[in-house]
Amino acid sequence: MNRKEFMGTLGFGASAIFAKGGRSADSVDTLPDYGSVSDDAFWRAVRQQFPLGTDRTYLNSGGLGPAPNCVLDAVQAKTAELQSISETGYAVMDEARPVAAAFLGADQEEICFTRNATESNSIIAAGLNLQAGDEVIFESHAHPGGSFPWLSRQKREGIRVKIFDPDPETMSASVEKIRSLITPRTKVIQVSHLTAPTGILFDVKAIAALAAEYGLWFHVDGAQTAGMISVDVHDMGCNSYSTSGHKWMGGPRGTGIIYIRKDRIDDVACLHAGAHSSTNYELPDQFHFVEGARRHEYGTRNTELVHGLQKAIEFQNAIGKDRIEAYGSGLATYLQQQLRDLPSIEVLTPSDPAMRRSITTFRTPKIAFNEMTSRLMREHRLRCRPVSERGLNAVRVSTHIFNSKEDCDRVAQAVAAILKTV
Ligand SMILES: Cc1ncc(COP(=O)(O)O)c(C=O)c1O
């Protein structure tokens, strides 16, 4: 059976027709052109695209990002369309692929849609050929979705995890810490592009160069960067890059992406294989992986979510990736200036603008992080995120495209008010 016949047996011919369905006018079309209105009016218009209620201020895009209305509408419409014919609509994935590839600076065969960043990280952590005693280096601030896939393999197969504390002062210090951990048994370096607890941005190009110098695999966990900053994986020089769709990108919950560099796709074993992984199928032994990273997309999928992710990317493209990056990090700078002026507040996010973007993490010895976070929510309706990792005892504030300077003022005023009571 050839690929065409094989796909035919799965009903793809029919679904391909529906993937081309027209789109109704939506908020991507109704956003004003940047420059045609004042900056304030432009960002207000962006904010109005989100269905966020007004009884709280949402400042946790690093945990879960709200999706704009155009994304929710697109998912709903695609769901209805596919349900009305009871097709999976796999062609929707191939329609979204070039859009996601362009967004990340990749080629489309390098892109695979997953369900979250953890799954993307796991594809790499489980799929690379490692033996007991082989070493993997990553930072001590890695999110469980970045560290657990390796720790699980350490437990199962005896690989060795080595960690370093990311340096908040200079980018080069972290690169040197990684270098000092490399031994002849090192096989992989992984970093979060930007760390989740305190928002430290790594010099991923320098780390890619270091990895190349020693012939190591370099994986970047970009859960905190795609949709927050302008990402170009080819320019970065990594072997693989993961992200979530449901954080800064504003995609539907349960979406993610893994990029694997074209010439290294075969180095990642496809541990979950099924329909869509293979070009042909004839028992007992006719099986050939499809070209490209999409071999990891196996079985029946919720393709309407991937369609929604495509819409989220189009929405961000309409605003402009660089503009999003500058806006979110501008708000963070504005907030940090106010927080630094408050007595006893320590901002843990690097002060060097080159080492941070749209995350602000702070603490005070006067009140525990969980108490501060819950009082911000309970008394001031500010939804931030507690940071318990590595005993940091801090609070994290994410500033994204639907946030405003007024939101930052609210945070600073609320923290000041809470400090007066302790
Ligand atoms: C750096 C990092 N990696 C992985 C994850 C896990 O993301 P997901 O829930 O999409 O698996 C997160 C979530 O916050 C994260 O910040």
Ligand as a Chemical Component Dictionary entry (heavy atoms), coordinates in Angstrom:
data_LIG
# 
_chem_comp.id                   LIG 
_chem_comp.type                 NON-POLYMER 
_chem_comp.pdbx_formal_charge   0 
_chem_comp.three_letter_code    LIG 
# 
loop_
_chem_comp_atom.comp_id 
_chem_comp_atom.atom_id 
_chem_comp_atom.alt_atom_id 
_chem_comp_atom.type_symbol 
_chem_comp_atom.charge 
_chem_comp_atom.model_Cartn_x 
_chem_comp_atom.model_Cartn_y 
_chem_comp_atom.model_Cartn_z 
_chem_comp_atom.pdbx_ordinal 
LIG C1 C1 C 0 9.873 26.312 30.952 1  
LIG C2 C2 C 0 8.632 25.467 30.993 2  
LIG N1 N1 N 0 8.661 24.240 30.445 3  
LIG C3 C3 C 0 7.583 23.457 30.419 4  
LIG C4 C4 C 0 6.384 23.877 30.946 5  
LIG C5 C5 C 0 5.206 22.969 30.888 6  
LIG O1 O1 O 0 4.323 23.437 29.925 7  
LIG P1 P1 P 0 3.059 22.559 29.482 8  
LIG O2 O2 O 0 2.042 22.710 30.554 9  
LIG O3 O3 O 0 2.637 23.156 28.174 10 
LIG O4 O4 O 0 3.506 21.166 29.334 11 
LIG C6 C6 C 0 6.300 25.139 31.540 12 
LIG C7 C7 C 0 5.047 25.620 32.147 13 
LIG O5 O5 O 0 4.984 26.595 32.825 14 
LIG C8 C8 C 0 7.457 25.966 31.552 15 
LIG O6 O6 O 0 7.444 27.191 32.076 16 
# 
loop_
_chem_comp_bond.comp_id 
_chem_comp_bond.atom_id_1 
_chem_comp_bond.atom_id_2 
_chem_comp_bond.value_order 
_chem_comp_bond.pdbx_ordinal 
LIG C1 C2 SING 1  
LIG C2 N1 SING 2  
LIG C2 C8 DOUB 3  
LIG N1 C3 DOUB 4  
LIG C3 C4 SING 5  
LIG C4 C5 SING 6  
LIG C4 C6 DOUB 7  
LIG C5 O1 SING 8  
LIG O1 P1 SING 9  
LIG P1 O2 DOUB 10 
LIG P1 O3 SING 11 
LIG P1 O4 SING 12 
LIG C6 C7 SING 13 
LIG C6 C8 SING 14 
LIG C7 O5 DOUB 15 
LIG C8 O6 SING 16 
# 
